Each structure stands twice: as C-alpha cells, then as structure tokens.
Amino acid sequence: MKLPESILNPEKYGPGIKGMLRQGLHEMPLIMLSLPFCVFGTGLILYQTYQYNKRDGMNKKYKLEYTLYRPDDPRVKFIKD
C-alpha cells in the first residue's frame, strides 16, 4: 500500500530537513523565500528595542544647563513661536 505524499513521506523530495525545505519551496515558494527576511527583520527589531531600552529610551536629558533670556531679547519671539 502506497502512502499519500506528505511531509512525513519524503519519497519525492528526499529525507530530512533538506527534503522538507525542497518540498516547501515547491509547494509554497513565496512563503519559503520570504521567511529569511521575516526572521532577519524580527531579529533587527528585537536588537533595536534592546538598544533603545539600554540607552534609556525617550527619557534623555535635553539640556544640562538652563538658559535665561531677557524679555526684550530678540530671540524670545523665535522661542515662543
């Protein structure tokens, strides 16, 4: 009795991981070809999130010193606007 073709029956594509990859590329090529990009993108997002949290994220100090301007200083109108 011959078993139907499936992932458990590697007669057509060969045994092991290599056969499973070949079968996947034959049956669903767009998914198999986009999978490395998805894994790389997810890893990049996780790495950038780690770096963002490591550098204290948006909780940075803007200035270490205060700057005072006189009310009649011409730069005040640019600061307020």
C-alpha distance (Angstrom), angle and dihedral (degrees) to the residues before:
residue distance angle dihedral
M1 . . .
K2 3.80 . .
L3 3.82 118.2 .
P4 3.81 118.8 -134.3
E5 3.79 117.5 -103.1
S6 3.79 111.6 -89.1
I7 3.77 141.1 135.7
L8 3.80 88.5 -83.6
N9 3.82 92.3 54.3
P10 3.82 106.0 62.3
E11 3.83 97.0 178.0
K12 3.80 95.5 115.7
Y13 3.82 101.4 42.9
G14 3.81 103.5 23.5
P15 3.79 134.0 -104.0
G16 3.78 130.1 -61.2
I17 3.76 133.1 10.7
K18 3.80 93.0 -33.9
G19 3.80 91.3 57.8
M20 3.79 91.9 47.2
L21 3.83 90.9 51.1
R22 3.81 91.4 48.7
Q23 3.81 90.8 49.1
G24 3.80 91.1 48.4
L25 3.82 91.9 49.6
H26 3.79 89.5 50.2
E27 3.81 97.7 45.8
M28 3.84 101.9 34.5
P29 3.81 110.1 13.6
L30 3.83 98.3 164.3
I31 3.78 92.8 54.6
M32 3.80 94.3 44.8
L33 3.81 93.3 47.4
S34 3.80 94.0 47.0
L35 3.82 93.7 46.5
P36 3.86 95.5 83.5
F37 3.81 90.4 51.1
C38 3.79 90.1 49.9
V39 3.80 92.4 50.4
F40 3.82 91.8 46.0
G41 3.81 92.1 48.1
T42 3.80 92.6 48.6
G43 3.80 90.6 49.7
L44 3.80 91.0 48.8
I45 3.81 91.6 50.3
L46 3.80 91.5 49.7
Y47 3.82 91.8 48.1
Q48 3.81 92.9 48.9
T49 3.81 91.1 47.2
Y50 3.80 89.3 52.0
Q51 3.82 91.3 49.5
Y52 3.82 91.4 46.8
N53 3.80 92.1 52.9
K54 3.81 92.0 42.6
R55 3.83 90.7 56.5
D56 3.83 91.1 49.4
G57 3.81 94.4 -103.8
M58 3.79 117.0 -128.9
N59 3.79 92.6 -11.7
K60 3.81 94.1 92.8
K61 3.76 124.3 136.0
Y62 3.78 111.6 -109.3
K63 3.79 98.4 -158.8
L64 3.75 132.9 0.7
E65 3.81 93.8 -153.7
Y66 3.78 131.3 45.7
T67 3.78 119.6 -125.1
L68 3.77 119.0 -148.3
Y69 3.80 123.0 -157.1
R70 3.78 127.5 -167.0
P71 3.81 114.8 -120.3
D72 3.81 91.1 -117.5
D73 3.82 93.4 51.6
P74 3.86 110.8 118.6
R75 3.83 91.6 -135.9
V76 3.82 91.4 65.2
K77 3.82 93.4 78.4
F78 3.84 90.2 56.5
I79 3.80 91.4 49.9
K80 3.79 94.2 49.7
D81 3.83 94.7 46.0
